Amino acid sequence: MRSFQWRIAVPIIVLIVVCMTALGIYLTSSMRNTQLDNLRFHLEQEAKITAEAALLSLLGQSESPDTLAKKLGKEIDSRVTIIAPDGTVLGDSIEAPAIMENHAARPEVKDALATGIGESTRYSVTLTEQMMYVAVTVKNQDAVIGIARVALPVTMVEENVSHVTRIIILATVIITVLAVLAAWIIARTMTRPIRELTKASKGIATGRLGQKITISAKDEIGQLAQAFNEMSTN
């Protein structure tokens, strides 16, 4: 009878675990994409503000691009880089421009020169972590005089996703345990009439005739019990 109980319980448990796993994967992926989109939008706004601030600097009407980049980097807590149209780094909030290689081949810089804005997520050798870069062009009367780039690590996004993943795993384990308990109780309740039929049948087999069972259900098991009672009476 235990085998019959588990043949009822196991499909329910498997279904719940599969559904929870699929839901967890979807929520984790959805959250990661949403947070990356928010980070991208945040960097785009900061890059546009940086481009406006860099205009006068590139025209030689205010502080140098490197001084501006380092000041803005502290204010917005991001890595700020100001780049010439040929890829030469003019200012950076972390490194000295003179020791930085040409950025003309950077994906975000190439896209910015082509369309006005570029974005790229890759590993930074300088900062030794995954970074998201957003670059926009700096224009003076429709002429591109530079590129303003802002970057932030995606570490926070990954940490948030990992946190949610751990919560989902814990929830899945708890729900699985509850599902096993609930499925066992349901299966045992459903098979109780069959256990009673088995017990009564064994009674008849040992010579104790006139066995009767009381089952109020009107389903197939109830019909079986009624047929058994009629058989026992006969």
C-alpha positions as CSV (number, residue, x, y, z in Angstrom):
1,M,0.0,0.0,0.0
2,R,3.0,2.3,0.7
3,S,4.0,1.8,-2.9
4,F,0.6,2.9,-4.1
5,Q,0.7,5.9,-1.9
6,W,4.0,7.0,-3.3
7,R,2.9,6.4,-6.8
8,I,0.3,9.1,-6.1
9,A,2.6,11.4,-4.1
10,V,5.8,11.3,-6.2
11,P,4.2,12.9,-9.4
12,I,2.8,15.8,-7.2
13,I,6.2,16.3,-5.6
14,V,8.1,16.2,-8.9
15,L,5.6,18.7,-10.5
16,I,6.1,21.1,-7.6
17,V,9.9,20.9,-7.7
18,V,10.0,21.4,-11.5
19,C,7.6,24.4,-11.3
20,M,9.6,26.0,-8.5
21,T,12.9,25.4,-10.3
22,A,11.5,26.9,-13.5
23,L,10.1,29.8,-11.6
24,G,13.4,30.4,-9.8
25,I,15.4,30.4,-13.1
26,Y,12.9,32.8,-14.7
27,L,12.9,35.2,-11.6
28,T,16.7,35.1,-11.4
29,S,17.2,35.8,-15.1
30,S,14.5,38.5,-15.1
31,M,16.0,40.2,-12.1
32,R,19.5,40.2,-13.5
33,N,18.3,41.7,-16.8
34,T,16.2,44.3,-15.0
35,Q,19.2,45.4,-12.8
36,L,21.5,45.5,-15.8
37,D,19.0,47.7,-17.7
38,N,18.8,50.0,-14.7
39,L,22.6,50.2,-14.4
40,R,22.8,50.9,-18.2
41,F,20.2,53.7,-17.9
42,H,22.0,55.1,-14.9
43,L,25.4,55.2,-16.7
44,E,23.8,56.7,-19.8
45,Q,22.5,59.6,-17.8
46,E,25.8,60.1,-16.1
47,A,27.7,59.9,-19.4
48,K,25.4,62.6,-20.9
49,I,26.0,64.8,-17.9
50,T,29.8,64.2,-18.2
51,A,29.7,65.0,-21.9
52,E,28.1,68.4,-21.2
53,A,30.7,69.1,-18.5
54,A,33.5,68.0,-20.8
55,L,32.6,70.4,-23.6
56,L,34.2,73.5,-22.2
57,S,37.2,71.5,-21.0
58,L,37.8,70.1,-24.5
59,L,37.4,73.6,-26.0
60,G,40.1,74.8,-23.6
61,Q,37.7,77.1,-21.7
62,S,37.9,75.4,-18.3
63,E,40.0,72.9,-16.3
64,S,41.9,70.1,-18.1
65,P,40.0,66.9,-19.1
66,D,42.0,64.9,-16.7
67,T,41.3,67.2,-13.8
68,L,37.6,67.2,-14.7
69,A,37.5,63.4,-15.0
70,K,39.0,63.0,-11.6
71,K,36.6,65.5,-10.0
72,L,33.5,64.0,-11.7
73,G,34.6,60.5,-10.8
74,K,34.6,61.4,-7.1
75,E,31.3,63.2,-7.3
76,I,29.3,60.5,-9.1
77,D,31.3,57.6,-7.6
78,S,32.0,56.1,-11.1
79,R,35.0,55.7,-13.4
80,V,35.0,58.6,-15.8
81,T,37.1,58.7,-18.9
82,I,37.4,61.5,-21.5
83,I,38.7,60.4,-24.9
84,A,39.7,62.3,-28.0
85,P,38.0,61.3,-31.3
86,D,41.2,59.4,-32.4
87,G,41.0,57.3,-29.2
88,T,43.7,59.1,-27.2
89,V,42.8,59.2,-23.5
90,L,42.7,62.8,-22.3
91,G,41.5,62.2,-18.8
92,D,40.6,59.4,-16.4
93,S,39.4,59.4,-12.9
94,I,41.6,56.5,-11.8
95,E,44.7,56.2,-14.1
96,A,47.1,58.8,-15.5
97,P,46.1,59.3,-19.2
98,A,49.7,59.2,-20.3
99,I,50.1,55.5,-19.4
100,M,46.8,54.4,-20.9
101,E,46.6,52.8,-24.3
102,N,44.6,54.2,-27.2
103,H,40.9,53.5,-26.8
104,A,39.8,53.8,-30.4
105,A,39.2,50.0,-30.6
106,R,37.0,49.8,-27.5
107,P,33.5,48.6,-28.5
108,E,31.7,51.4,-26.7
109,V,33.9,54.1,-28.2
110,K,33.5,52.7,-31.7
111,D,29.7,52.6,-31.3
112,A,29.6,56.0,-29.8
113,L,31.5,57.5,-32.8
114,A,29.1,55.6,-35.1
115,T,25.8,56.2,-33.5
116,G,26.3,58.8,-30.7
117,I,26.2,56.3,-27.9
118,G,27.9,52.9,-27.1
119,E,27.7,50.3,-24.4
120,S,29.9,47.4,-23.5
121,T,30.3,45.0,-20.6
122,R,33.7,43.2,-20.2
123,Y,36.4,42.4,-17.7
124,S,38.6,45.3,-16.8
125,V,42.3,44.4,-16.4
126,T,43.0,47.7,-14.6
127,L,40.2,47.2,-12.0
128,T,40.3,43.3,-12.1
129,E,36.5,43.0,-12.2
130,Q,33.6,42.9,-14.7
131,M,32.6,46.5,-15.7
132,M,29.8,48.1,-17.7
133,Y,30.9,51.0,-19.9
134,V,28.7,53.6,-21.5
135,A,30.1,56.2,-23.9
136,V,28.5,59.2,-25.6
137,T,30.0,61.7,-28.0
138,V,30.9,65.3,-27.0
139,K,29.8,67.6,-29.8
140,N,30.4,71.3,-30.6
141,Q,28.0,72.5,-33.3
142,D,27.5,69.0,-34.6
143,A,31.2,68.3,-34.7
144,V,32.5,65.4,-32.5
145,I,35.3,66.7,-30.4
146,G,35.5,63.9,-27.9
147,I,33.9,61.0,-26.1
148,A,32.8,60.9,-22.5
149,R,32.7,57.4,-21.0
150,V,31.4,56.4,-17.6
151,A,31.8,52.9,-16.0
152,L,30.6,51.0,-13.0
153,P,31.3,47.4,-11.8
154,V,28.5,44.9,-12.3
155,T,29.5,43.2,-9.0
156,M,26.5,44.6,-7.1
157,V,24.2,43.2,-9.7
158,E,25.8,39.7,-9.5
159,E,25.6,39.9,-5.7
160,N,21.9,40.7,-5.7
161,V,21.3,37.9,-8.2
162,S,23.2,35.5,-6.0
163,H,21.2,36.6,-2.9
164,V,17.9,36.0,-4.7
165,T,19.2,32.7,-6.0
166,R,19.9,31.6,-2.4
167,I,16.5,32.6,-1.3
168,I,14.8,30.7,-4.1
169,I,16.9,27.6,-3.4
170,L,15.9,27.8,0.3
171,A,12.2,28.4,-0.6
172,T,12.4,25.4,-3.0
173,V,13.8,23.1,-0.3
174,I,11.1,24.3,2.2
175,I,8.3,23.9,-0.3
176,T,9.6,20.5,-1.4
177,V,9.5,19.3,2.2
178,L,6.0,20.6,2.7
179,A,5.0,19.1,-0.6
180,V,6.3,15.7,0.4
181,L,4.4,15.9,3.7
182,A,1.2,17.1,2.0
183,A,1.4,14.6,-0.8
184,W,1.9,11.8,1.7
185,I,-1.1,12.9,3.7
186,I,-3.3,13.2,0.6
187,A,-2.1,9.8,-0.7
188,R,-2.7,8.2,2.6
189,T,-6.2,9.7,2.8
190,M,-7.0,8.6,-0.7
191,T,-5.8,5.0,-0.1
192,R,-7.5,4.5,3.3
193,P,-10.6,2.9,1.8
194,I,-8.4,0.5,-0.2
195,R,-6.6,-0.5,3.1
196,E,-10.0,-1.1,4.7
197,L,-11.1,-3.2,1.7
198,T,-7.9,-5.2,1.9
199,K,-8.3,-5.8,5.6
200,A,-11.9,-7.0,5.1
201,S,-11.0,-9.2,2.2
202,K,-8.3,-10.9,4.4
203,G,-11.0,-11.4,7.0
204,I,-13.2,-13.2,4.6
205,A,-10.3,-15.3,3.4
206,T,-9.7,-16.5,7.0
207,G,-13.4,-17.5,7.4
208,R,-14.7,-14.4,9.1
209,L,-17.7,-13.9,6.8
210,G,-20.1,-10.9,6.7
211,Q,-17.3,-8.3,6.7
212,K,-18.6,-4.8,6.1
213,I,-16.9,-1.5,5.5
214,T,-18.3,1.9,5.7
215,I,-17.3,4.3,3.0
216,S,-19.3,7.5,2.3
217,A,-17.5,8.4,-0.9
218,K,-19.6,8.2,-4.1
219,D,-16.6,7.8,-6.4
220,E,-15.2,4.6,-7.9
221,I,-13.8,3.5,-4.6
222,G,-17.2,4.0,-2.9
223,Q,-18.8,1.9,-5.7
224,L,-16.1,-0.8,-5.1
225,A,-16.9,-0.7,-1.3
226,Q,-20.6,-1.1,-2.0
227,A,-20.0,-4.0,-4.3
228,F,-17.8,-5.6,-1.6
229,N,-20.5,-5.2,1.0
230,E,-23.1,-6.8,-1.3
231,M,-20.6,-9.7,-2.0
232,S,-20.0,-10.1,1.7
233,T,-23.7,-10.3,2.5
234,N,-24.3,-12.8,-0.3
